[in-house]
Amino acid sequence: MTRPTRRLRRRSRERRAKRVDQARRGVLFLNPRSGGGRAERLGLVDKAVELGIGTVVLSPGDDLRALAEEAVARGADVLGVAGGDGSQALVADVARLHDVAFVCVPAGTRNHFALDLGLDRDDVTGALDAFGDAVERRVDLAMVGERVFVNNASLGVYGTVIQSEGYRDAKMATAAQLLPELLGPGSEWFDLRFARPDGAIATTADVLMVSNNVYRLNTLDGFGTRTRLDAGVLGIVTVTVNRVRSLSALLSADSEGHVERYPGYGEWVVPEFEVDSGRNCSTSGSTARRTRAPTASTRFRRRTGAPTASAGGRTPTTPTV
């Protein structure tokens, strides 16, 4: 089947977008620690107050979901988050449940979700314009168990690497150090069982990534980007390494930015996905970090139709699951 061109995909997204008036009662949740204190350095609270946006500065131990629910109960019609993708996911899910608009303010460290929404990740204060007259479209969320995520969740070697000391400060160096140990001759296989596209049951994978819509993945570390956030599918990527002779081939393909050329690479899309394991596996990713997958079964689902808003060149967004 021929894939639609990027131009056609863009047009289809534009048809689903709609113009909306400014928020009557917008509320912004701000994590002052996210992104190394980025929001505070940029004076984001003062800017929000100038625009008439209600602002909640989060403290350690705050229940963000409960605060978002409380804001809706008090009449909020637009919810926004200045923080990382994990915080974005929690509040976007509340927005979905109550069918109110959601605004992503890229004040986190990586801001993958903001990138795929088409936001300028360097223009943090400009994202607040989405509380004014804006363009709204619906985007998807995804679930692992009962946990919401906006980007992806990974099992296998990536789940181990991302939780290692030093990963956040030196991602590539840490991965290069750990991969030969985790995937070299004599290393242990990951106990992961799941259905392949042909219906056969796989009994292992060294990398298993489940994403909210489909990533264009170039390297194991660089998650790539998504051309759509509203296709209503989960993207599946698996990599299985021959322990004796093909780790070097994987590292070579990865360093060249073409991990998809590695023979043990596979990708497909599904509406739901289930993984079984006899072990307590780490589920890691940009929005599902350091959680534990149950020893019996882990179920991934997609949710569609959440409203997201943005202004100017940016797009306000409403999340859907």
QUILIN-V202311 format. One record per backbone hydrogen bond with DSSP energy under -0.5 kcal/mol. NH is the residue of the N-H (numbers start at 1). CO is the residue of the C=O. Records with the same first field share a line. If there is no record, write none. Layout:
NH=CO / CO
//
This chain:
9=5
10=6
11=7
12=8
13=9
14=10
15=11
16=12
17=13 / 14
18=136
20=134
23=131
27=78
28=54
29=80
30=28 / 56
31=82
32=30
34=31
36=33
37=34
38=34
39=34
41=37
42=38
43=40
44=39
47=43
48=44
49=45
50=46
51=47
52=49
53=48
54=26 / 52
56=28
57=55
58=30 / 56
62=59
64=62
67=63
68=64
69=65
70=66
71=67
72=68
73=69
74=70
75=72
76=71
77=25
78=25
79=101
80=27
81=103
82=29
83=81 / 105
88=84
89=85
90=86
91=87
92=88
93=89
94=90
95=91
96=92
97=93
98=94
99=95 / 96
100=95
101=77
102=307 / 317
103=79
105=81 / 103
106=104
107=105
108=83
115=111
116=112
117=113
118=114 / 115
119=114
121=119
123=120
124=122
127=123 / 124
128=125
129=126
130=127
131=128
132=129
134=20
135=310
136=18
137=308 / 316
139=306 / 318
140=229
141=303 / 320
142=149
143=301
144=147
145=299
147=144
149=142
153=210
154=284
155=208
157=206
160=156
161=157
162=158
164=161
167=164
170=166
174=170
175=171
176=172
177=173
178=174
179=175
180=176
182=178
183=179
184=180
187=184
192=190 / 203
193=276
194=202
196=200
199=196
202=194 / 200
206=239
207=239
208=155
209=237
210=153
211=209 / 235
212=151
213=211 / 233
216=225
217=215
218=222
219=222
223=221
225=216
234=270
235=211 / 213
236=268
237=209
238=266
239=207
240=264
243=241
246=242
250=246
251=247
252=248
253=249
254=250
255=251
256=252
257=254
258=253
259=218
261=258
262=259
265=262
266=238
268=236
270=234
273=300
275=298
276=193
277=295 / 296
281=279
283=291
284=154 / 282
287=152
291=283 / 288
293=281
298=275
300=273
301=143
302=271
303=141
305=320
306=139
307=318 / 319
308=137 / 317
309=102 / 316
310=135 / 316
314=311
316=135 / 309
317=102 / 308
318=137 / 307
319=306 / 307
320=139 / 306
321=304
//
